[in-house]
Amino acid sequence: MGGTGDTDGDGLPRGLRPMLATAGPLPAAQPGWAFEMKWDGLRAISYVTGAGFRLVSRTGRDITHAYPELAGLAAAVRAAGAERAVLDGEIVALATAPAAAAGPAWRPSFEALQQRMNISSADDVRLLAGRVPVTYLAFDLLSLNGHALLDLPWAQRRGLLEELRLTGDSWLTPPAFTTETAQEVQAASVQQGLEGVVAKRQAGRYEPGRRSAGWVKVKNVLRQEAVVGGWQPGERGRSGQIGSLLIGVYEASGLAYAGHVGTGFTRQTLDLLARRLAPLRRATSPFVTEVPPEHARFAVWAEPALVVEVAFTEWTTAGRLRAPSYKGLRDDKDPREVVRET
């Protein structure tokens, strides 16, 4: 949860990290739960203070400069009558859905959001903000006018958040469902092509930095965060580039090998990964479990510092991801927090 003391007078611990959800199943038959859609984006805590606006990633990195179109959220909070607030939410990029798809014409796209991540040049940020605009989806309120709300039940925090009426061109408060069943909300998420559903205990407090049973998530498409522990050099058309990434997830004993992913890359992605992995090279495998000889023979090992997201069909009995496909780099995730989720 970070150290002690307040942050900017908000009554919150310094270095506060967002509350995390555990993997499903959804509490379908239990009363006292609310349901929200799961958004395919970048988790961020927003600080609105008298001095301005600040965005902090899940890992504690200041990412305000990367998303200039979200700065107007501060004015929206003040227009609602609040002098300062701390919000929890998700940054998403909206992409056009396929013409034949059910549901809304626009939906969050992590692939589109990748274009906005890992950008440091101010000129590039301004250019991409026009081409790939983002939206901040505020789903929790952690502090209001200097008063911490962490110990309030979710239902009260949600009520205070909705009173702010945060709806604008680049921010909004997405709906929470309290009368519908888990099955109804999940069916709607599938129809709309969304990532999944998060159930939240209405009487639950906000637990910073904890993966809590008070929030439960279910994904419609199998996705998994994984830690890169090395790579295999490419052949033929990929000669001189990365052929596949050797990935794993953490268990009690350390980083367990979970397979290799060799699809889903663009040339730009391969160049980015090569630059990020080059300084991480090491002489030995970081995995505590066996890597098959055919994967280890020509492997280039790396310090387990990069997190990627992959889509896959299933977990095998050997604890490997079947048919994984690369979806993006997750700079917002701490490698040590990456565990098997599905």
C-alpha positions in Angstrom: 0.0 0.0 0.0 3.0 2.3 0.2 4.4 4.3 3.1 2.7 6.4 5.6 1.5 10.0 5.5 -0.8 11.8 3.1 -0.5 12.5 -0.6 -1.2 16.1 -1.6 -3.6 16.5 1.3 -6.0 13.8 0.1 -5.8 11.7 3.3 -4.4 8.8 1.3 -1.2 6.8 1.8 1.7 7.8 -0.3 2.4 5.5 -3.2 -1.1 4.2 -3.1 -1.7 1.4 -5.6 -5.1 0.4 -7.0 -7.2 -2.4 -5.7 -7.1 -5.6 -7.9 -9.7 -8.3 -8.6 -9.3 -12.0 -8.3 -10.3 -14.4 -11.1 -13.9 -15.7 -11.2 -16.3 -17.4 -11.2 -18.8 -14.6 -10.7 -20.9 -14.7 -7.5 -24.1 -15.4 -9.5 -26.3 -16.6 -6.6 -25.1 -14.3 -3.9 -26.9 -11.0 -3.0 -25.0 -7.8 -2.3 -22.9 -7.6 -5.5 -22.8 -5.0 -8.2 -21.5 -5.7 -11.7 -19.4 -3.6 -14.0 -17.9 -4.2 -17.5 -14.2 -5.1 -17.7 -12.4 -2.6 -19.9 -9.4 -3.5 -22.1 -7.2 -0.6 -21.2 -4.6 0.9 -18.9 -5.3 1.2 -15.1 -4.6 4.7 -13.7 -5.4 6.8 -10.6 -6.3 10.4 -11.3 -5.4 13.1 -8.8 -7.3 16.4 -9.1 -5.8 19.0 -6.8 -5.7 22.7 -6.4 -2.4 22.6 -8.3 -3.8 20.8 -11.3 -4.1 17.2 -12.5 -1.9 14.1 -12.3 -2.2 10.5 -13.7 -0.4 7.6 -12.0 -0.1 4.1 -13.5 -0.7 0.9 -11.6 3.1 0.6 -11.0 3.3 4.2 -9.6 4.7 5.9 -12.7 3.5 9.4 -13.5 2.0 9.2 -17.0 0.3 12.6 -17.1 2.4 13.9 -20.0 1.4 10.9 -22.2 -2.4 11.7 -22.2 -2.8 15.5 -22.4 -6.5 15.2 -23.5 -7.4 13.9 -20.0 -6.2 17.1 -18.2 -9.7 18.6 -18.7 -11.0 16.1 -16.2 -9.8 18.4 -13.4 -12.1 21.2 -14.7 -15.0 18.7 -14.9 -14.5 17.7 -11.3 -14.4 21.4 -10.2 -17.5 22.2 -12.3 -19.3 19.5 -10.2 -18.5 21.5 -7.0 -15.5 19.6 -5.8 -12.1 21.2 -5.1 -10.1 18.0 -5.2 -10.7 14.3 -5.8 -8.8 11.1 -6.4 -10.4 8.7 -8.9 -9.6 5.1 -9.9 -10.3 4.2 -13.5 -9.1 2.9 -16.9 -7.6 4.7 -19.8 -9.0 3.2 -23.1 -8.7 3.8 -26.8 -11.9 3.3 -28.8 -11.7 1.5 -32.1 -14.4 0.9 -34.7 -16.0 -2.5 -34.3 -16.3 -4.8 -37.4 -19.4 -4.1 -39.5 -20.8 -7.5 -38.8 -20.2 -7.4 -35.0 -23.1 -7.2 -32.5 -23.2 -4.4 -30.0 -22.0 -0.8 -30.2 -20.0 0.6 -33.2 -17.2 1.6 -30.9 -15.4 -0.5 -28.3 -12.2 -0.4 -26.3 -9.1 -1.7 -28.2 -5.9 -2.5 -26.4 -4.2 -2.8 -29.8 -5.1 0.8 -30.5 -4.0 1.9 -27.0 -0.6 0.4 -27.6 0.1 3.2 -30.0 -0.2 5.7 -27.1 1.9 3.7 -24.7 5.7 3.9 -24.3 5.8 7.4 -26.1 8.1 10.0 -24.5 8.5 12.7 -27.2 6.2 15.6 -26.6 5.7 16.0 -30.4 4.8 12.4 -30.8 2.3 12.6 -27.9 0.6 15.6 -29.4 0.4 13.9 -32.8 -1.0 10.6 -31.5 -3.5 12.4 -29.2 -5.1 13.6 -32.4 -5.0 10.3 -34.2 -5.7 7.9 -31.4 -7.6 9.8 -28.7 -8.2 8.1 -25.3 -11.0 8.2 -22.8 -10.8 7.9 -19.0 -13.4 5.6 -17.5 -13.8 6.6 -13.8 -15.3 3.7 -11.8 -14.3 4.5 -8.2 -13.8 7.5 -6.0 -11.0 7.2 -3.4 -10.9 10.7 -1.9 -13.1 13.8 -2.1 -12.2 17.3 -1.0 -9.3 16.0 1.1 -11.3 13.2 2.8 -10.2 9.6 2.2 -13.1 7.3 1.2 -11.3 4.0 1.4 -13.2 2.7 4.4 -16.6 3.5 2.9 -18.5 0.7 1.3 -18.4 0.5 -2.5 -22.1 1.5 -2.7 -21.4 4.9 -0.9 -18.2 5.6 -2.9 -20.2 4.8 -6.1 -23.0 7.2 -5.1 -20.5 10.0 -4.5 -18.8 9.3 -7.8 -22.1 9.5 -9.7 -22.9 12.8 -8.0 -19.9 14.3 -9.9 -21.6 13.5 -13.2 -18.4 13.0 -15.0 -19.4 12.9 -18.7 -17.3 14.6 -21.3 -15.5 14.1 -24.6 -12.6 12.3 -23.0 -14.0 11.0 -19.7 -17.1 9.4 -18.3 -18.4 7.2 -15.5 -19.5 3.8 -17.0 -22.6 2.2 -15.6 -22.7 -0.2 -12.7 -25.5 -2.8 -12.5 -27.1 -3.7 -9.2 -30.5 -5.1 -10.2 -29.4 -7.4 -13.1 -28.0 -10.9 -12.5 -24.4 -11.8 -13.2 -25.5 -14.0 -16.1 -27.4 -11.0 -17.7 -24.5 -8.7 -17.4 -22.0 -11.2 -18.7 -24.3 -12.0 -21.7 -24.4 -8.3 -22.5 -20.6 -8.0 -22.3 -20.3 -10.9 -24.7 -22.8 -9.3 -27.1 -20.9 -6.0 -27.0 -17.6 -7.6 -27.6 -16.2 -6.5 -24.3 -13.3 -8.1 -22.3 -15.5 -9.4 -19.4 -17.2 -8.5 -16.2 -16.1 -7.4 -12.7 -18.3 -8.2 -9.7 -17.9 -5.8 -6.7 -19.2 -6.4 -3.2 -21.4 -3.5 -2.4 -20.5 -3.5 1.3 -16.8 -3.8 0.6 -14.1 -1.2 1.4 -11.4 -0.2 -1.0 -8.2 -2.3 -0.4 -5.2 -0.5 -2.0 -2.7 -2.7 -3.6 -4.5 -6.0 -2.7 -5.9 -8.6 -5.0 -9.1 -8.9 -3.1 -12.0 -11.4 -3.1 -14.2 -8.3 -2.8 -13.7 -7.8 -6.5 -14.1 -10.8 -8.8 -13.4 -10.7 -12.6 -14.3 -13.0 -15.4 -12.9 -12.7 -18.9 -14.9 -13.5 -22.0 -11.8 -14.1 -24.1 -8.9 -16.0 -22.6 -6.1 -13.4 -21.9 -3.1 -13.7 -19.7 -0.3 -11.5 -18.6 3.1 -13.1 -18.8 6.7 -12.3 -18.0 9.3 -12.5 -20.7 12.2 -14.6 -19.6 14.0 -14.8 -23.0 13.5 -15.2 -26.7 14.3 -17.4 -29.6 16.1 -15.8 -32.6 14.0 -15.6 -35.8 14.6 -17.6 -38.9 13.9 -17.1 -42.6 11.7 -14.0 -42.9 12.5 -13.0 -39.3 16.3 -13.6 -39.5 18.0 -11.1 -37.3 14.9 -10.4 -35.3 13.0 -12.0 -32.4 11.3 -15.3 -33.5 9.3 -15.9 -30.4 9.2 -14.8 -26.7 9.7 -17.3 -23.9 7.2 -16.5 -21.2 6.2 -17.5 -17.8 4.0 -16.7 -14.7 5.0 -16.6 -11.1 4.3 -19.4 -8.7 5.4 -19.8 -5.1 8.8 -21.2 -6.2 9.5 -18.5 -8.8 8.9 -17.9 -12.5 7.4 -21.0 -14.1 7.7 -21.5 -17.8 4.4 -21.1 -19.6 5.4 -21.5 -23.3 6.5 -19.4 -26.2 4.6 -16.9 -28.3 5.6 -16.3 -31.9 2.5 -14.7 -33.5 0.7 -11.4 -33.3 3.8 -9.2 -33.9 4.2 -6.3 -36.3 7.7 -5.2 -37.5 7.3 -2.1 -35.3 6.5 -4.3 -32.3 9.5 -6.6 -32.9 11.8 -3.6 -33.1 10.4 -2.2 -29.8 10.8 -5.6 -28.0 14.3 -6.0 -29.3 15.3 -2.5 -27.9 13.7 -3.3 -24.6 15.1 -6.8 -24.2 18.7 -6.0 -25.4 19.9 -4.6 -22.0 18.2 -7.4 -20.1 20.2 -10.2 -21.5 21.6 -12.7 -19.0 23.6 -16.0 -19.2 21.2 -18.3 -17.5 17.5 -19.1 -17.6 15.3 -17.2 -15.2 12.7 -20.0 -15.1 12.6 -22.3 -12.1 10.8 -25.0 -14.1 12.1 -26.9 -17.0 12.1 -25.3 -20.5 11.8 -28.0 -23.2 15.1 -28.6 -25.0 13.7 -27.5 -28.3 12.8 -24.1 -26.8 16.0 -23.8 -24.8 18.6 -24.9 -27.4 19.0 -21.5 -29.1 17.4 -19.3 -26.4 18.7 -15.9 -25.4 17.8 -15.5 -21.8 16.6 -12.2 -20.2 16.0 -10.7 -16.8 12.3 -11.1 -16.1 11.4 -7.4 -16.2 9.0 -7.1 -19.1 5.3 -8.0 -19.0 3.3 -8.8 -22.1 -0.3 -9.7 -22.6 -1.3 -12.7 -24.8 -4.5 -14.3 -26.0 -4.7 -18.1 -26.0 -7.1 -21.1 -26.3 -6.4 -23.0 -23.1 -3.9 -24.1 -20.4 -2.4 -27.5 -21.1 -2.0 -30.1 -18.4 1.7 -29.3 -18.4 0.9 -25.7 -17.4 1.6 -24.2 -20.9 -0.4 -21.7 -22.9 -1.9 -23.3 -26.0 -1.7 -21.2 -29.2 -0.7 -17.9 -27.5 -0.8 -14.7 -29.6 0.9 -11.5 -28.6 -1.4 -8.6 -27.8 0.8 -5.9 -26.3 3.4 -4.8 -23.8 2.2 -4.0 -20.3 4.4 -1.4 -18.8 1.7 -0.8 -16.2 2.2 -4.2 -14.6 4.7 -5.3 -12.0 6.3 -8.6 -13.1 6.2 -10.1 -9.6 2.4 -9.7 -9.6 1.9 -11.8 -12.8 0.3 -15.1 -11.8 -1.9 -17.6 -13.6 -5.4 -16.0 -13.8 -7.5 -18.4 -15.9 
